[in-house]
Amino acid sequence: MSIRRWLFGALMALLCFGTAAPCAFAAEETLTVSFADVGEADCILLQCGGTNVLLDAAEAISAPQVLAFLKSRGVTSLDAVFLSHFDQDHVGGMAAVLRSFPVEAVYTSYLPAGKSSREIDAFYMALESAGLTATVIEEETALSIGGVDYTVYPPQDRTLEAKDSNNASLLLYGTYGESRFLLPGDAEKKEIRELLGYGLSCELLKLPHHGRREGNTDKLLDALQPDFAVICASDYDEKTLAALDKRGIETYLTADGPVTAVSDGRGWSVTQSCDFPSNRTQKGTVTSFCYSPFFSCA
Protein backbone atom coordinates (compact mmCIF):
# COMPACT_ATOMS: atom_id res chain seq x y z
CA MET A 1 0.00 0.00 0.00
CA SER A 2 1.35 3.44 -0.93
CA ILE A 3 1.94 6.11 1.74
CA ARG A 4 -0.43 8.43 -0.13
CA ARG A 5 -3.21 5.85 -0.11
CA TRP A 6 -2.62 5.05 3.57
CA LEU A 7 -2.78 8.75 4.51
CA PHE A 8 -6.00 9.27 2.56
CA GLY A 9 -7.59 6.27 4.19
CA ALA A 10 -6.46 7.29 7.65
CA LEU A 11 -7.81 10.82 7.13
CA MET A 12 -11.19 9.54 6.00
CA ALA A 13 -11.36 7.08 8.89
CA LEU A 14 -10.60 9.87 11.36
CA LEU A 15 -13.26 12.07 9.82
CA CYS A 16 -15.86 9.34 10.17
CA PHE A 17 -14.83 7.57 13.36
CA GLY A 18 -12.50 9.79 15.34
CA THR A 19 -14.41 13.02 15.76
CA ALA A 20 -16.93 14.17 18.33
CA ALA A 21 -19.74 14.22 15.75
CA PRO A 22 -21.36 11.07 14.34
CA CYS A 23 -21.03 10.26 10.65
CA ALA A 24 -23.35 11.97 8.21
CA PHE A 25 -25.17 8.70 7.51
CA ALA A 26 -26.32 8.43 11.16
CA ALA A 27 -29.43 10.43 10.37
CA GLU A 28 -32.73 10.05 12.19
CA GLU A 29 -34.21 8.03 9.35
CA THR A 30 -31.54 5.33 9.67
CA LEU A 31 -30.50 2.78 12.24
CA THR A 32 -26.78 2.66 12.97
CA VAL A 33 -25.24 -0.31 14.76
CA SER A 34 -21.62 0.31 15.76
CA PHE A 35 -19.27 -2.42 17.02
CA ALA A 36 -16.27 -1.16 18.98
CA ASP A 37 -12.74 -2.50 18.61
CA VAL A 38 -12.11 -3.52 22.22
CA GLY A 39 -10.33 -6.84 21.83
CA GLU A 40 -11.95 -10.10 22.94
CA ALA A 41 -14.99 -8.27 24.29
CA ASP A 42 -18.34 -6.77 23.30
CA CYS A 43 -19.37 -3.13 23.13
CA ILE A 44 -22.19 -2.34 20.69
CA LEU A 45 -24.04 0.94 20.20
CA LEU A 46 -27.41 1.24 18.45
CA GLN A 47 -28.60 4.68 17.34
CA CYS A 48 -31.92 5.55 15.72
CA GLY A 49 -34.35 8.44 15.86
CA GLY A 50 -32.10 10.41 18.20
CA THR A 51 -31.88 7.55 20.70
CA ASN A 52 -28.82 5.71 21.98
CA VAL A 53 -28.86 2.09 23.16
CA LEU A 54 -25.77 0.31 24.51
CA LEU A 55 -25.23 -3.43 24.67
CA ASP A 56 -22.30 -4.40 26.91
CA ALA A 57 -19.21 -2.37 27.76
CA ALA A 58 -16.12 -4.54 27.31
CA GLU A 59 -13.52 -5.07 30.08
CA ALA A 60 -12.69 -2.63 32.87
CA ILE A 61 -9.26 -1.97 31.37
CA SER A 62 -11.00 -0.87 28.16
CA ALA A 63 -13.30 1.64 29.90
CA PRO A 64 -11.45 4.69 28.47
CA GLN A 65 -11.84 3.23 24.97
CA VAL A 66 -15.52 2.54 25.57
CA LEU A 67 -16.16 6.12 26.72
CA ALA A 68 -14.19 7.54 23.78
CA PHE A 69 -16.12 5.27 21.41
CA LEU A 70 -19.46 6.52 22.72
CA LYS A 71 -18.45 10.18 22.70
CA SER A 72 -17.07 9.89 19.17
CA ARG A 73 -20.55 8.90 18.05
CA GLY A 74 -22.19 11.88 19.65
CA VAL A 75 -23.54 10.12 22.72
CA THR A 76 -24.41 12.42 25.63
CA SER A 77 -27.01 10.15 27.24
CA LEU A 78 -28.26 6.60 26.90
CA ASP A 79 -31.92 5.68 26.51
CA ALA A 80 -31.27 2.06 27.41
CA VAL A 81 -28.37 -0.11 28.49
CA PHE A 82 -28.41 -3.88 28.09
CA LEU A 83 -25.96 -6.16 29.87
CA SER A 84 -26.04 -9.49 28.06
CA HIS A 85 -24.42 -11.33 30.98
CA PHE A 86 -21.97 -10.82 33.81
CA ASP A 87 -18.62 -11.95 32.38
CA GLN A 88 -15.89 -9.34 32.77
CA ASP A 89 -15.53 -8.78 29.00
CA HIS A 90 -19.12 -7.50 28.94
CA VAL A 91 -19.70 -5.89 32.34
CA GLY A 92 -16.17 -4.54 32.92
CA GLY A 93 -16.62 -1.02 31.54
CA MET A 94 -20.26 -0.65 32.54
CA ALA A 95 -19.56 1.13 35.84
CA ALA A 96 -17.61 3.81 33.98
CA VAL A 97 -20.47 4.22 31.50
CA LEU A 98 -23.02 4.66 34.31
CA ARG A 99 -20.79 7.25 35.97
CA SER A 100 -20.22 9.17 32.72
CA PHE A 101 -23.66 9.35 31.05
CA PRO A 102 -27.25 9.85 32.17
CA VAL A 103 -29.02 6.52 31.63
CA GLU A 104 -32.77 6.05 31.33
CA ALA A 105 -33.06 2.29 31.86
CA VAL A 106 -30.84 -0.73 32.48
CA TYR A 107 -31.71 -4.33 31.55
CA THR A 108 -29.75 -7.44 32.52
CA SER A 109 -29.89 -11.20 32.53
CA TYR A 110 -29.93 -12.92 35.89
CA LEU A 111 -26.73 -13.39 37.89
CA PRO A 112 -25.86 -17.11 37.98
CA ALA A 113 -25.25 -18.72 41.36
CA GLY A 114 -21.70 -18.24 42.58
CA LYS A 115 -20.86 -15.59 39.97
CA SER A 116 -18.92 -12.69 41.51
CA SER A 117 -16.17 -10.25 40.57
CA ARG A 118 -14.92 -6.76 41.29
CA GLU A 119 -16.45 -5.66 37.98
CA ILE A 120 -19.89 -6.91 39.01
CA ASP A 121 -19.60 -5.16 42.38
CA ALA A 122 -18.56 -1.93 40.63
CA PHE A 123 -21.53 -2.22 38.28
CA TYR A 124 -24.04 -2.47 41.13
CA MET A 125 -22.35 0.33 43.06
CA ALA A 126 -22.54 2.58 39.99
CA LEU A 127 -26.20 1.69 39.53
CA GLU A 128 -26.93 2.71 43.12
CA SER A 129 -24.97 5.95 42.78
CA ALA A 130 -26.97 6.80 39.64
CA GLY A 131 -30.25 6.08 41.40
CA LEU A 132 -31.01 3.23 39.01
CA THR A 133 -32.36 -0.27 39.46
CA ALA A 134 -31.66 -2.85 36.78
CA THR A 135 -34.61 -4.70 35.29
CA VAL A 136 -33.82 -8.41 35.12
CA ILE A 137 -35.33 -9.87 31.95
CA GLU A 138 -37.03 -13.11 32.98
CA GLU A 139 -39.34 -13.70 30.03
CA GLU A 140 -39.50 -12.79 26.36
CA THR A 141 -39.79 -9.01 26.37
CA ALA A 142 -40.74 -6.56 23.60
CA LEU A 143 -39.42 -2.98 23.66
CA SER A 144 -39.66 -0.15 21.14
CA ILE A 145 -36.90 2.47 21.27
CA GLY A 146 -36.41 5.17 18.65
CA GLY A 147 -38.34 3.33 15.97
CA VAL A 148 -36.52 0.03 16.49
CA ASP A 149 -38.52 -2.92 17.77
CA TYR A 150 -36.47 -5.10 20.11
CA THR A 151 -37.31 -8.57 21.36
CA VAL A 152 -35.18 -9.72 24.29
CA TYR A 153 -34.95 -13.46 24.85
CA PRO A 154 -33.64 -14.48 28.29
CA PRO A 155 -32.00 -17.85 28.96
CA GLN A 156 -34.61 -20.53 29.46
CA ASP A 157 -32.55 -22.24 32.16
CA ARG A 158 -32.74 -20.18 35.36
CA THR A 159 -30.50 -22.56 37.34
CA LEU A 160 -27.15 -21.96 35.61
CA GLU A 161 -24.05 -21.57 37.75
CA ALA A 162 -21.02 -19.33 37.29
CA LYS A 163 -19.07 -21.82 35.15
CA ASP A 164 -21.89 -21.79 32.58
CA SER A 165 -22.60 -18.05 32.62
CA ASN A 166 -22.19 -17.66 28.84
CA ASN A 167 -25.43 -19.59 28.40
CA ALA A 168 -27.14 -17.04 30.65
CA SER A 169 -26.82 -14.39 27.94
CA LEU A 170 -29.68 -12.17 26.85
CA LEU A 171 -30.38 -12.58 23.14
CA LEU A 172 -31.21 -9.19 21.61
CA TYR A 173 -33.19 -9.36 18.37
CA GLY A 174 -34.21 -6.21 16.54
CA THR A 175 -36.26 -5.13 13.55
CA TYR A 176 -36.22 -1.79 11.77
CA GLY A 177 -38.56 -1.74 8.82
CA GLU A 178 -37.56 -4.77 6.78
CA SER A 179 -34.11 -4.97 8.39
CA ARG A 180 -33.36 -7.51 11.12
CA PHE A 181 -30.37 -8.10 13.38
CA LEU A 182 -29.38 -10.47 16.17
CA LEU A 183 -26.91 -9.83 19.02
CA PRO A 184 -26.71 -13.06 21.04
CA GLY A 185 -24.06 -12.28 23.67
CA ASP A 186 -21.82 -15.25 24.44
CA ALA A 187 -24.42 -17.97 23.85
CA GLU A 188 -22.86 -21.39 23.58
CA LYS A 189 -24.27 -24.69 22.33
CA LYS A 190 -26.97 -25.01 25.00
CA GLU A 191 -28.43 -21.52 24.48
CA ILE A 192 -27.94 -21.64 20.71
CA ARG A 193 -30.23 -24.66 20.81
CA GLU A 194 -32.82 -22.48 22.55
CA LEU A 195 -32.27 -19.72 19.99
CA LEU A 196 -32.95 -22.12 17.13
CA GLY A 197 -36.38 -22.76 18.58
CA TYR A 198 -37.46 -19.12 18.13
CA GLY A 199 -37.60 -19.37 14.33
CA LEU A 200 -35.61 -16.17 13.74
CA SER A 201 -33.83 -14.91 10.64
CA CYS A 202 -31.69 -11.82 10.15
CA GLU A 203 -29.43 -10.04 7.70
CA LEU A 204 -26.96 -8.82 10.34
CA LEU A 205 -25.54 -11.20 12.93
CA LYS A 206 -23.00 -10.74 15.69
CA LEU A 207 -21.45 -14.17 16.09
CA PRO A 208 -22.05 -15.63 19.56
CA HIS A 209 -19.12 -15.91 22.00
CA HIS A 210 -16.59 -14.03 19.89
CA GLY A 211 -17.06 -16.37 16.95
CA ARG A 212 -15.98 -19.54 18.68
CA ARG A 213 -17.10 -22.71 16.96
CA GLU A 214 -19.91 -24.71 18.56
CA GLY A 215 -21.42 -28.02 17.58
CA ASN A 216 -24.53 -26.27 16.25
CA THR A 217 -22.87 -23.23 14.62
CA ASP A 218 -23.72 -24.56 11.15
CA LYS A 219 -27.36 -25.01 12.14
CA LEU A 220 -27.45 -21.47 13.47
CA LEU A 221 -26.07 -19.98 10.26
CA ASP A 222 -28.40 -22.05 8.10
CA ALA A 223 -31.42 -21.02 10.18
CA LEU A 224 -30.65 -17.31 10.41
CA GLN A 225 -29.26 -16.95 6.85
CA PRO A 226 -27.39 -13.68 7.54
CA ASP A 227 -25.81 -11.59 4.82
CA PHE A 228 -23.33 -9.95 7.21
CA ALA A 229 -21.54 -11.31 10.28
CA VAL A 230 -19.49 -9.40 12.85
CA ILE A 231 -16.99 -11.13 15.14
CA CYS A 232 -16.12 -9.13 18.26
CA ALA A 233 -12.69 -10.60 18.93
CA SER A 234 -8.94 -10.16 18.62
CA ASP A 235 -8.71 -13.21 16.37
CA TYR A 236 -10.95 -15.69 14.61
CA ASP A 237 -11.83 -19.36 14.83
CA GLU A 238 -10.73 -20.91 11.54
CA LYS A 239 -13.58 -23.44 11.50
CA THR A 240 -16.13 -20.68 12.04
CA LEU A 241 -14.49 -18.63 9.33
CA ALA A 242 -14.71 -21.57 6.92
CA ALA A 243 -18.42 -22.01 7.71
CA LEU A 244 -19.07 -18.33 7.04
CA ASP A 245 -17.07 -18.37 3.82
CA LYS A 246 -18.84 -21.50 2.60
CA ARG A 247 -22.17 -19.66 2.88
CA GLY A 248 -20.92 -16.46 1.27
CA ILE A 249 -21.51 -14.41 4.43
CA GLU A 250 -19.61 -11.11 4.38
CA THR A 251 -17.64 -11.11 7.62
CA TYR A 252 -15.95 -8.42 9.70
CA LEU A 253 -13.53 -8.81 12.62
CA THR A 254 -13.46 -5.91 15.08
CA ALA A 255 -9.73 -6.41 15.69
CA ASP A 256 -9.27 -4.79 12.27
CA GLY A 257 -11.20 -1.70 13.37
CA PRO A 258 -14.67 -0.54 14.40
CA VAL A 259 -17.52 -1.89 12.30
CA THR A 260 -20.56 0.22 11.40
CA ALA A 261 -23.79 -1.20 9.97
CA VAL A 262 -26.43 1.24 8.73
CA SER A 263 -29.99 0.41 7.70
CA ASP A 264 -32.61 2.59 6.05
CA GLY A 265 -35.25 0.01 6.90
CA ARG A 266 -34.84 -1.71 3.54
CA GLY A 267 -31.27 -2.99 3.57
CA TRP A 268 -27.85 -2.72 5.20
CA SER A 269 -24.61 -0.94 4.37
CA VAL A 270 -21.65 -2.22 6.38
CA THR A 271 -18.28 -0.47 6.57
CA GLN A 272 -15.13 -0.74 8.65
CA SER A 273 -12.47 1.70 9.71
CA CYS A 274 -9.17 -0.15 9.47
CA ASP A 275 -6.66 -0.21 12.31
CA PHE A 276 -2.97 0.25 11.47
CA PRO A 277 -1.18 -1.90 12.27
CA SER A 278 -3.72 -4.71 12.49
CA ASN A 279 -4.38 -5.89 16.03
CA ARG A 280 -4.15 -9.53 15.03
CA THR A 281 -1.72 -11.87 13.33
CA GLN A 282 -2.70 -13.01 9.85
CA LYS A 283 -3.11 -16.79 9.58
CA GLY A 284 -3.27 -19.28 6.76
CA THR A 285 -4.34 -17.90 3.40
CA VAL A 286 -6.44 -15.05 4.79
CA THR A 287 -4.73 -11.79 3.90
CA SER A 288 -7.41 -9.33 4.90
CA PHE A 289 -10.69 -9.21 6.74
CA CYS A 290 -11.20 -5.50 6.36
CA TYR A 291 -13.97 -4.18 4.13
CA SER A 292 -13.53 -0.42 3.95
CA PRO A 293 -15.26 2.10 1.71
CA PHE A 294 -11.94 3.93 1.39
CA PHE A 295 -9.16 1.38 0.90
CA SER A 296 -8.05 -2.19 1.35
CA CYS A 297 -6.03 -3.40 4.33
CA ALA A 298 -4.02 -5.68 2.12
ChimeraX attribute file (.defattr): number of C-alpha atoms within 10 A of each C-alpha:
attribute: neighborCount
match mode: 1-to-1
recipient: residues
	/A:1	9
	/A:2	6
	/A:3	8
	/A:4	9
	/A:5	13
	/A:6	16
	/A:7	11
	/A:8	13
	/A:9	20
	/A:10	18
	/A:11	14
	/A:12	16
	/A:13	21
	/A:14	12
	/A:15	14
	/A:16	18
	/A:17	21
	/A:18	18
	/A:19	16
	/A:20	16
	/A:21	15
	/A:22	18
	/A:23	16
	/A:24	7
	/A:25	14
	/A:26	20
	/A:27	16
	/A:28	15
	/A:29	15
	/A:30	22
	/A:31	28
	/A:32	25
	/A:33	22
	/A:34	23
	/A:35	25
	/A:36	24
	/A:37	28
	/A:38	25
	/A:39	23
	/A:40	18
	/A:41	28
	/A:42	28
	/A:43	26
	/A:44	26
	/A:45	22
	/A:46	21
	/A:47	27
	/A:48	22
	/A:49	16
	/A:50	16
	/A:51	18
	/A:52	23
	/A:53	24
	/A:54	23
	/A:55	25
	/A:56	28
	/A:57	32
	/A:58	27
	/A:59	24
	/A:60	21
	/A:61	12
	/A:62	19
	/A:63	19
	/A:64	12
	/A:65	18
	/A:66	26
	/A:67	18
	/A:68	16
	/A:69	25
	/A:70	24
	/A:71	18
	/A:72	17
	/A:73	21
	/A:74	16
	/A:75	21
	/A:76	12
	/A:77	18
	/A:78	21
	/A:79	17
	/A:80	18
	/A:81	23
	/A:82	25
	/A:83	24
	/A:84	29
	/A:85	25
	/A:86	26
	/A:87	23
	/A:88	20
	/A:89	22
	/A:90	24
	/A:91	27
	/A:92	26
	/A:93	26
	/A:94	32
	/A:95	21
	/A:96	19
	/A:97	24
	/A:98	23
	/A:99	14
	/A:100	13
	/A:101	16
	/A:102	14
	/A:103	22
	/A:104	12
	/A:105	15
	/A:106	21
	/A:107	18
	/A:108	21
	/A:109	24
	/A:110	23
	/A:111	21
	/A:112	20
	/A:113	14
	/A:114	11
	/A:115	15
	/A:116	14
	/A:117	14
	/A:118	10
	/A:119	21
	/A:120	19
	/A:121	12
	/A:122	18
	/A:123	22
	/A:124	17
	/A:125	15
	/A:126	18
	/A:127	19
	/A:128	13
	/A:129	11
	/A:130	15
	/A:131	9
	/A:132	16
	/A:133	12
	/A:134	16
	/A:135	13
	/A:136	16
	/A:137	17
	/A:138	16
	/A:139	11
	/A:140	13
	/A:141	12
	/A:142	12
	/A:143	10
	/A:144	11
	/A:145	17
	/A:146	18
	/A:147	18
	/A:148	22
	/A:149	16
	/A:150	19
	/A:151	17
	/A:152	24
	/A:153	22
	/A:154	26
	/A:155	26
	/A:156	16
	/A:157	11
	/A:158	14
	/A:159	12
	/A:160	19
	/A:161	15
	/A:162	16
	/A:163	11
	/A:164	15
	/A:165	21
	/A:166	25
	/A:167	27
	/A:168	29
	/A:169	27
	/A:170	29
	/A:171	25
	/A:172	19
	/A:173	20
	/A:174	21
	/A:175	18
	/A:176	20
	/A:177	16
	/A:178	12
	/A:179	19
	/A:180	24
	/A:181	23
	/A:182	24
	/A:183	21
	/A:184	24
	/A:185	26
	/A:186	28
	/A:187	28
	/A:188	23
	/A:189	18
	/A:190	18
	/A:191	23
	/A:192	22
	/A:193	16
	/A:194	16
	/A:195	20
	/A:196	16
	/A:197	10
	/A:198	9
	/A:199	8
	/A:200	15
	/A:201	19
	/A:202	20
	/A:203	18
	/A:204	27
	/A:205	24
	/A:206	24
	/A:207	25
	/A:208	26
	/A:209	22
	/A:210	24
	/A:211	23
	/A:212	19
	/A:213	20
	/A:214	18
	/A:215	12
	/A:216	15
	/A:217	22
	/A:218	14
	/A:219	14
	/A:220	20
	/A:221	20
	/A:222	13
	/A:223	16
	/A:224	18
	/A:225	17
	/A:226	23
	/A:227	16
	/A:228	21
	/A:229	22
	/A:230	23
	/A:231	27
	/A:232	29
	/A:233	24
	/A:234	19
	/A:235	21
	/A:236	19
	/A:237	13
	/A:238	15
	/A:239	14
	/A:240	17
	/A:241	17
	/A:242	11
	/A:243	16
	/A:244	20
	/A:245	12
	/A:246	9
	/A:247	14
	/A:248	12
	/A:249	19
	/A:250	16
	/A:251	21
	/A:252	24
	/A:253	27
	/A:254	30
	/A:255	26
	/A:256	26
	/A:257	26
	/A:258	23
	/A:259	27
	/A:260	21
	/A:261	19
	/A:262	22
	/A:263	22
	/A:264	19
	/A:265	16
	/A:266	11
	/A:267	15
	/A:268	19
	/A:269	11
	/A:270	22
	/A:271	19
	/A:272	24
	/A:273	27
	/A:274	25
	/A:275	17
	/A:276	11
	/A:277	8
	/A:278	15
	/A:279	17
	/A:280	15
	/A:281	9
	/A:282	13
	/A:283	11
	/A:284	6
	/A:285	6
	/A:286	9
	/A:287	11
	/A:288	15
	/A:289	19
	/A:290	24
	/A:291	21
	/A:292	17
	/A:293	13
	/A:294	18
	/A:295	17
	/A:296	15
	/A:297	20
	/A:298	8
